[in-house]
Amino acid sequence: MSQSNDERFAIALHTTARMWRVALDRRLKDLGMGQASWMTIATVAKGEPLSQTELASRIGVEDPTMVSMIDRLVKAGYLVRTPSDKDRRVKLVSLTDGGREIYARVKAEAEGYRNEILGDADAAKLAEVADFLEAVQRKIEARL
Protein backbone atom coordinates (compact mmCIF):
# COMPACT_ATOMS: atom_id res chain seq x y z
CA MET A 1 0.00 0.00 0.00
CA SER A 2 1.38 3.43 -0.89
CA GLN A 3 1.91 6.14 1.68
CA SER A 4 -0.12 9.33 1.75
CA ASN A 5 1.71 12.60 1.15
CA ASP A 6 1.32 13.67 4.76
CA GLU A 7 2.77 10.34 5.93
CA ARG A 8 5.65 10.66 3.46
CA PHE A 9 6.26 14.21 4.73
CA ALA A 10 6.28 13.17 8.39
CA ILE A 11 8.71 10.31 7.74
CA ALA A 12 10.97 12.46 5.55
CA LEU A 13 10.97 15.29 8.10
CA HIS A 14 11.87 13.02 10.99
CA THR A 15 14.49 11.04 9.08
CA THR A 16 16.11 14.10 7.51
CA ALA A 17 16.31 15.95 10.84
CA ARG A 18 17.86 12.90 12.52
CA MET A 19 20.36 12.32 9.71
CA TRP A 20 21.27 16.03 9.65
CA ARG A 21 22.07 15.97 13.39
CA VAL A 22 24.03 12.71 13.14
CA ALA A 23 26.11 13.97 10.19
CA LEU A 24 26.84 17.30 11.87
CA ASP A 25 27.66 15.51 15.12
CA ARG A 26 30.28 13.45 13.26
CA ARG A 27 31.84 16.62 11.84
CA LEU A 28 32.07 18.12 15.32
CA LYS A 29 33.57 15.07 17.06
CA ASP A 30 37.08 16.50 16.76
CA LEU A 31 35.94 19.42 18.94
CA GLY A 32 35.43 16.93 21.75
CA MET A 33 31.72 17.46 22.13
CA GLY A 34 28.61 15.56 21.24
CA GLN A 35 25.32 16.73 19.86
CA ALA A 36 23.82 17.79 23.19
CA SER A 37 26.89 19.92 23.99
CA TRP A 38 27.12 21.74 20.69
CA MET A 39 23.34 22.26 20.54
CA THR A 40 23.46 23.79 24.03
CA ILE A 41 26.36 26.09 23.13
CA ALA A 42 24.72 27.12 19.84
CA THR A 43 21.41 27.86 21.55
CA VAL A 44 23.07 29.98 24.25
CA ALA A 45 25.13 31.81 21.61
CA LYS A 46 22.09 32.94 19.63
CA GLY A 47 20.60 35.41 22.07
CA GLU A 48 20.35 36.85 25.55
CA PRO A 49 21.35 34.72 28.54
CA LEU A 50 18.71 32.07 29.22
CA SER A 51 17.54 30.41 32.40
CA GLN A 52 18.33 26.73 32.71
CA THR A 53 14.61 25.98 32.29
CA GLU A 54 14.31 28.12 29.13
CA LEU A 55 17.39 26.44 27.70
CA ALA A 56 16.03 22.96 28.47
CA SER A 57 12.74 23.88 26.77
CA ARG A 58 14.43 25.19 23.62
CA ILE A 59 16.59 22.09 23.28
CA GLY A 60 13.77 19.72 24.20
CA VAL A 61 15.19 18.04 27.30
CA GLU A 62 14.11 17.81 30.92
CA ASP A 63 15.51 20.27 33.48
CA PRO A 64 17.71 17.70 35.31
CA THR A 65 19.30 16.65 32.01
CA MET A 66 20.03 20.30 31.19
CA VAL A 67 21.52 20.95 34.63
CA SER A 68 23.97 18.06 34.11
CA MET A 69 24.85 19.33 30.62
CA ILE A 70 25.42 22.87 31.89
CA ASP A 71 27.56 21.51 34.75
CA ARG A 72 29.83 19.77 32.21
CA LEU A 73 30.05 22.84 29.97
CA VAL A 74 30.77 25.12 32.94
CA LYS A 75 33.53 22.75 34.04
CA ALA A 76 34.94 22.78 30.48
CA GLY A 77 35.02 26.59 30.60
CA TYR A 78 32.41 27.20 27.89
CA LEU A 79 29.46 28.45 29.97
CA VAL A 80 28.91 30.47 33.12
CA ARG A 81 25.89 30.73 35.41
CA THR A 82 24.94 34.10 36.87
CA PRO A 83 22.02 35.01 39.15
CA SER A 84 19.09 36.75 37.48
CA ASP A 85 18.52 40.39 38.42
CA LYS A 86 14.78 39.67 38.56
CA ASP A 87 14.83 36.44 40.58
CA ARG A 88 17.91 35.39 42.54
CA ARG A 89 16.72 31.76 42.50
CA VAL A 90 17.06 31.73 38.70
CA LYS A 91 20.48 31.19 37.16
CA LEU A 92 21.11 32.62 33.70
CA VAL A 93 23.43 30.77 31.37
CA SER A 94 25.81 32.58 29.02
CA LEU A 95 28.98 31.89 27.06
CA THR A 96 32.48 32.52 28.35
CA ASP A 97 35.29 33.63 26.03
CA GLY A 98 36.11 29.94 25.59
CA GLY A 99 32.47 29.28 24.77
CA ARG A 100 32.47 32.00 22.12
CA GLU A 101 35.62 30.48 20.59
CA ILE A 102 34.16 26.98 20.46
CA TYR A 103 30.88 28.36 19.11
CA ALA A 104 32.77 30.07 16.27
CA ARG A 105 34.28 26.69 15.37
CA VAL A 106 30.90 24.93 15.66
CA LYS A 107 29.26 27.62 13.53
CA ALA A 108 31.95 27.39 10.84
CA GLU A 109 31.55 23.62 10.64
CA ALA A 110 27.75 23.90 10.53
CA GLU A 111 27.87 26.54 7.80
CA GLY A 112 30.29 24.41 5.79
CA TYR A 113 28.00 21.41 6.11
CA ARG A 114 24.92 23.46 5.16
CA ASN A 115 26.74 24.74 2.07
CA GLU A 116 27.73 21.21 1.05
CA ILE A 117 24.18 19.93 1.35
CA LEU A 118 22.15 22.98 0.30
CA GLY A 119 24.61 25.00 -1.77
CA ASP A 120 23.16 23.86 -5.09
CA ALA A 121 19.51 24.05 -3.99
CA ASP A 122 17.18 26.43 -5.79
CA ALA A 123 16.93 29.53 -3.55
CA ALA A 124 13.21 30.06 -4.18
CA LYS A 125 12.40 26.42 -3.45
CA LEU A 126 14.52 26.52 -0.29
CA ALA A 127 12.66 29.64 0.90
CA GLU A 128 9.31 28.01 0.14
CA VAL A 129 10.19 24.86 2.07
CA ALA A 130 11.55 26.91 4.99
CA ASP A 131 8.34 28.98 5.07
CA PHE A 132 6.26 25.79 5.10
CA LEU A 133 8.29 24.16 7.87
CA GLU A 134 8.12 27.33 9.97
CA ALA A 135 4.32 27.34 9.55
CA VAL A 136 4.17 23.69 10.67
CA GLN A 137 6.36 24.58 13.65
CA ARG A 138 4.00 27.42 14.64
CA LYS A 139 1.00 25.06 14.46
CA ILE A 140 2.76 22.52 16.65
CA GLU A 141 3.84 25.17 19.18
CA ALA A 142 0.29 26.51 19.37
CA ARG A 143 -0.95 23.04 20.37
CA LEU A 144 1.65 22.34 23.04
N, C-alpha and C positions, 0 to 999 in steps of 0.2 A: 504494500500500500504506500502511496506517495505521501510525502509530508506537505502540510499546508504551508503557505508563505510565512505565517506568523510563527509556526513551529520551526521552520528553517531559520528564520531571523533569530529566534531565541537561542537556538543551538549555536549558530554562527557567532552571535554576540558573546556568549559565554566562552566558547572555545577560543575565539580570537583574543579576548581579554586575558584569558589564562595563558595562552601561548606567548602573548606580548610580554607579560610579566616574567614568565620563565626565561625567555630569550634575553630580556634586559637584565635580569638577575645574573645570568651567566656572564654577561659583559662586565658586570660590576663586581664579580667575585674577587678580582685582583685588588679591589679597594678594601677587602677584608670585611665586607658587610653583606648581609643577606637582604632579601626583599623587604622585610619588615623594617629594618634599619634605614635603608635608603628611602623608603616611602615616608617614614617618620621625619627624616631630615628634610626631604623635599617639601613636605607639607608645612613644616615649621618655617622653612625659608620663603614661602610664598605669601607672607603677610605679617600681620601684627602678632606679637606673642599670644599664644593660646593657652587656655587652662588644659590640664591633663585630660579632663573629661571631654572638652571640645576636640582635642586632638584624637582621642580614642574614637569619638563619633565620626570624625572625618575619615579616619582610616578604616573604620568598620571593625573595631575590636572592643573587647570589654575593658573597663577601667583597670582591673588588676593586671591584665596583660600589658596595657600601655604603661603602667607604673614600672613594671619590670624592664620594659624596653627603654624607657627614659632613664632608669637607673644605669643601665649598661652604656647608654650614649653619653650620660653625664660623666661616668667613670672614664670613658674613652676621650673625654675632652671636647665633645662636639656640641653638647647642649648644656644649658644652665637653667636652674629653677629660681624664680624670684617671687616674693610675695606680691599679690595683687594689691594695688592701692585701694581698691573698692572693698575687698574682702580678704583679710589676712589669712583666712583658712585656705584660700585658693592660691595655688602655685601656678605661675605663668611660665611657659617653656619657650626659650629662645635659643638661637644659635650663638656659639662662641666664635672667636676668630677661626679656630680649627674647624668648627662646623661649617662656616662660610667657605673655607678652602675645600673641604670634602664635598660640599654641595656644588661648587663650581666644577669639580671633576665629574660628579654624578650627572650634572646638567649637560656637560659636554658629551658624555657618553650617550645620554638619552637623546640629545639632538642628533648626534651622528647616526644612531639607530633609526630614529624617525626618518631622517633623510634617506637612508638606505631602503627602507620599506616604502615610504610614501613619496619619495623624491620625484618619481615619474608619474604620479597620480594626476589626473585632471583636476585642476584647482577648483573649478566650479562644482564638480561632482563631490570632491572632498568637503567643500563648504556645505553642500546640500546634505550629505550624510551626517556631518557634524551637527547641523541644525536639527536634523531628525533625532539624533541620539540625545541631544540636549533637551528636546521636547519630551522624549520618553523619560529621561531622568527627572524632569520637573513633575511629570505625572506620578512617577513612583514616589518621589519625595512628598507630594501632596497627600498620598495615601498612607504614609508611615505614621 
